[in-house]
């Protein structure tokens, strides 16, 4: 048996060649002697080779395009995950800084706390809002934060959104619905053998 590779130039792209691999010749396939192996193994018209080459080239082009599309999706996912990771790190730093702010009361999850800055630069928490202080507020107001039950801090302008998200999660968890069982990917083992 001999391998039959043919390099063909496509008529519409003469500077581009494609290799077409034809089925190997055998004068006795499956042990049966053929009357004329030439008649059973020949590629008739030279245009048949061009048609085969065009089909191979089209397959290559589609394969490259599909791979590029999938890689683009993965690149977008990587950028999204990088942004998520950056936000997690920023939030963790903010939460750590807030946990280390001076405070003379035991902070309880679910409550709003008001951060002020003294002229010395010290930040401290109070349960008194700037509105309650009125014009007699003794220090610079920095921001208001709600202490969550997971000990993270939510800025006042995000509290409503965060509370709505938590309510949705609580509702989902209280329904006690089970997720469908995990099914593994289909087994394509036979294709690679």
Order of alpha helices (4+ residues) and beta strands (2+ residues): beta-beta-alpha-alpha-beta-beta-alpha-beta-beta-alpha-alpha
